[in-house]
Amino acid sequence: MRQKWTGYGVRVFKYGLTVAGLAAALTAAGPAMPPTQPSLWDICATLQSKEFVDLTHAFEPGIPHWPGFPNESRETLYGYEPGVGSKGAGFFAEQFTHVGQWGTHVDPPAHFVKGLRTVDQIDPKEMVLPLVVIDVHEQAAKNPDYTIMMDDVKSWEVRHGPIPKGAFVAMRTDWSTRWPDASAMRNADSQDAAHYPGWSLEVLRYLYEERKITASGHEPTDTDPGIATSKDDYSLETYILKQNHYQIELLTNLDKVPEAGAIAIVSFPKPKKGSGFPARVFAILP
């Protein structure tokens, strides 16, 4: 029987092709091929085409640091020319002496909590993360003692959606514009109490316990605001590290990255059982 089948806009029977014949033809053609996935090299090429922003201060002797730590020292062991290095000549090699928490650095859980992870025990998968930047620089400019509030976080989520699981959340205060002036970074009053912005426990609990982020970071020297650290109160940093998560201190250039959509690459050396170390952190922009 020859009749038109116009369902789906195809006239099958008019051209003499039976349903059985159509099925056989489709079977002979084989299964539909899945869409081709980009290779890792393709992904790398895509990333290399993006803008990169370095979120790391270069470190040297004399930079801002926690007052209980000694200054960095350097010695040239070998210089290009004779008489420059203390050990010899022919190439350039220096010896660096500094505390682990120096410059832009990583604080592993063991920094505050005995028995938790040291620097070498942080998994590389915790170093490539969605970057969330919560911008409170205007509030910090008006009030140097400002601590980030849930309203700041909820406002971010209204604009961009829920903070993704596994993210690196950075608090932008623009405090890094004071670098490398240690006095300006500390911002002490006449009673020698420091005044710089910090996190709040309510926000940290929300980020780590509800949103399940991987790590967080900030521009000042400490997690806790200056008015707290001046009283030896480091309870907020203690909270983060007790969760067996790491943090990054003394970030910079957060004003050059978007609030959402970028990737954070958080890297650092691997000292065995290390309590901390200078880090290299950068963002890949969307």
C-alpha positions in Angstrom: 0.0 0.0 0.0 1.4 3.4 -1.0 0.4 6.3 1.1 1.9 9.4 2.5 3.3 9.5 6.1 3.8 13.2 6.9 4.4 12.8 10.6 7.8 14.4 11.4 7.7 16.0 8.0 9.0 12.8 6.1 7.1 11.2 3.2 8.2 7.6 3.6 5.7 5.4 1.8 5.4 7.7 -1.1 8.9 6.8 -2.2 8.3 3.1 -1.6 10.4 2.7 1.5 8.8 0.5 4.1 9.1 0.9 7.9 11.1 -2.3 8.0 13.4 -1.1 5.3 14.0 2.2 7.1 14.8 0.4 10.3 17.3 -1.9 8.4 19.0 1.1 6.9 19.4 2.8 10.2 20.8 -0.4 11.7 23.3 -0.8 8.9 24.5 2.8 9.5 25.6 1.8 13.0 25.1 3.5 16.4 25.3 7.3 16.6 28.8 8.4 17.4 29.1 10.3 20.7 30.3 13.9 20.4 34.1 14.2 20.3 35.5 15.4 23.7 38.4 17.8 23.7 41.7 16.3 24.6 43.7 17.6 27.5 46.0 19.3 25.0 43.0 21.0 23.5 42.0 22.2 26.9 45.5 23.4 27.6 45.5 25.4 24.4 42.2 27.0 25.3 43.6 27.9 28.8 46.7 29.4 27.2 44.5 31.7 25.1 43.0 33.2 28.2 44.3 36.0 30.4 46.4 35.0 33.5 46.5 37.2 36.6 49.2 36.6 39.2 47.8 36.8 42.7 51.2 36.5 44.4 53.5 39.0 45.9 57.2 38.6 45.1 59.0 38.1 48.4 62.3 39.6 49.7 63.8 40.6 53.0 61.8 43.3 54.8 58.4 42.5 53.5 55.3 42.6 55.8 55.0 39.6 58.0 53.7 38.4 61.4 55.7 40.3 64.0 56.7 37.1 65.8 58.7 35.9 62.8 62.3 36.8 61.9 63.2 38.7 58.7 64.3 36.8 55.6 68.1 36.6 54.9 69.9 35.7 51.7 73.4 34.7 50.8 74.9 34.5 47.3 76.8 31.2 47.4 78.0 31.3 43.8 78.2 34.3 41.5 78.8 34.6 37.8 82.2 36.3 38.4 84.8 35.4 41.0 84.6 37.2 44.3 80.8 37.6 44.4 79.8 34.2 45.9 80.9 32.9 49.3 81.5 29.4 47.8 82.7 30.0 44.3 81.9 31.3 40.8 80.6 30.3 37.4 76.9 30.4 38.0 74.3 32.1 40.2 73.0 30.4 43.3 71.5 31.8 46.5 70.7 30.5 49.9 67.4 31.6 51.3 66.5 31.6 55.0 62.9 32.4 55.9 60.0 31.1 57.9 57.5 29.0 56.1 54.8 31.7 56.5 56.6 34.2 54.3 55.1 36.4 51.6 52.1 35.0 49.9 52.0 31.6 51.6 50.1 28.4 52.3 48.9 27.6 55.9 48.3 23.8 56.0 46.1 22.4 58.8 49.1 21.2 60.8 50.2 24.9 61.2 47.8 25.2 64.1 46.5 21.6 64.7 48.8 18.8 65.7 48.2 15.6 63.8 46.4 17.2 60.8 47.8 17.5 57.3 51.2 19.1 56.5 52.1 20.9 53.3 53.2 17.7 51.5 49.9 16.0 52.3 47.7 18.4 50.4 46.4 16.7 47.3 47.2 18.3 43.9 43.5 18.1 43.1 43.0 20.8 45.8 45.2 23.2 43.8 43.0 23.7 40.7 39.8 25.2 41.8 36.9 27.5 40.8 37.7 31.0 42.0 35.1 32.9 43.9 36.0 36.5 44.8 33.8 38.2 47.4 34.4 42.0 47.1 34.2 44.0 50.3 36.8 46.6 49.4 34.4 49.5 49.7 33.4 48.4 53.2 37.0 48.0 54.2 37.9 51.4 52.9 35.3 53.0 55.1 36.0 50.7 58.1 39.5 49.1 58.4 38.1 46.7 61.1 35.5 45.4 58.7 34.7 41.7 58.8 32.9 40.0 56.0 29.2 39.4 56.6 26.7 36.9 55.4 25.0 39.7 53.5 28.1 40.0 51.4 28.1 36.3 50.6 24.3 36.1 49.9 24.6 39.2 47.7 27.3 37.3 45.7 25.0 34.3 45.4 22.1 36.4 44.2 24.3 37.7 41.3 26.1 34.4 40.5 24.3 31.5 42.0 25.4 29.2 44.8 29.1 29.1 45.6 30.3 25.9 43.9 31.5 23.0 45.9 35.3 22.7 46.0 35.9 26.4 45.3 38.7 28.7 46.4 37.0 31.7 48.0 39.1 34.9 48.2 38.0 38.0 50.2 38.9 41.1 48.2 39.6 44.1 50.5 42.3 45.9 48.3 44.5 45.8 51.5 47.3 44.6 49.2 47.6 48.1 47.7 49.4 48.9 50.9 52.2 46.4 50.1 55.1 46.4 50.9 54.6 49.1 53.6 54.5 47.0 56.8 53.3 49.9 58.9 50.4 50.6 56.5 49.5 46.9 56.3 49.4 46.7 60.1 47.6 50.1 60.5 48.2 50.3 64.2 46.7 53.0 66.4 48.3 55.0 69.2 47.8 52.0 71.6 49.6 49.7 69.1 46.4 47.8 68.2 46.3 46.8 64.6 43.3 47.7 62.4 42.9 45.6 59.2 39.9 43.6 57.9 39.2 39.9 58.4 36.8 37.1 58.0 33.9 36.2 60.3 33.1 32.9 61.9 29.5 32.9 60.5 30.8 33.3 56.9 33.5 30.7 57.3 31.1 28.1 58.8 28.7 28.7 55.9 31.5 28.4 53.3 33.2 25.3 54.7 30.3 23.4 56.2 27.4 24.3 53.9 29.0 25.2 50.6 31.9 22.7 51.1 34.6 24.9 49.7 38.2 23.6 49.5 40.2 26.6 50.6 40.0 30.4 51.2 42.4 33.3 51.0 42.8 37.0 51.8 45.1 40.0 51.4 46.0 41.0 55.0 48.5 39.1 57.0 45.9 37.2 59.0 42.5 35.5 58.8 41.3 37.3 61.9 40.9 41.1 61.9 43.7 43.2 63.3 41.7 44.1 66.5 41.5 40.4 67.3 45.1 39.5 66.5 46.3 42.4 68.6 44.8 40.4 71.5 46.4 37.1 70.3 43.0 35.9 69.1 43.5 33.7 66.1 40.2 31.7 66.5 39.1 32.2 62.8 42.3 30.8 61.4 42.1 28.0 64.0 38.6 27.2 62.8 39.7 26.8 59.1 42.7 24.7 59.9 40.7 22.5 62.3 38.4 21.6 59.4 41.6 20.0 57.8 41.5 22.7 55.0 44.3 25.0 54.0 44.3 28.8 53.5 46.4 31.3 51.5 47.5 34.6 53.1 48.8 37.8 51.6 47.1 37.6 48.2 47.2 40.5 45.7 45.6 41.7 42.4 42.1 40.5 43.4 40.9 43.7 41.8 42.0 42.4 38.4 39.8 39.2 38.4 36.1 38.8 38.1 33.9 37.8 41.0 32.9 34.5 39.3 34.0 32.4 36.4 37.8 32.3 36.8 40.0 29.3 37.8 42.5 29.5 40.7 45.8 27.7 40.4 47.3 27.4 43.9 50.8 25.9 43.9 53.6 25.6 46.5 56.7 23.4 47.1 56.5 20.1 49.0 58.6 20.2 52.1 58.3 16.9 54.0 56.0 17.5 57.1 56.2 21.2 56.3 54.3 23.7 58.5 53.9 26.2 55.6 55.7 27.7 52.6 55.6 30.6 50.2 53.0 29.9 47.5 52.5 30.9 43.8 48.8 31.6 43.2 47.3 32.8 39.9 44.0 33.1 38.2 42.9 32.1 34.7 40.2 34.4 33.5 37.1 33.3 31.6 
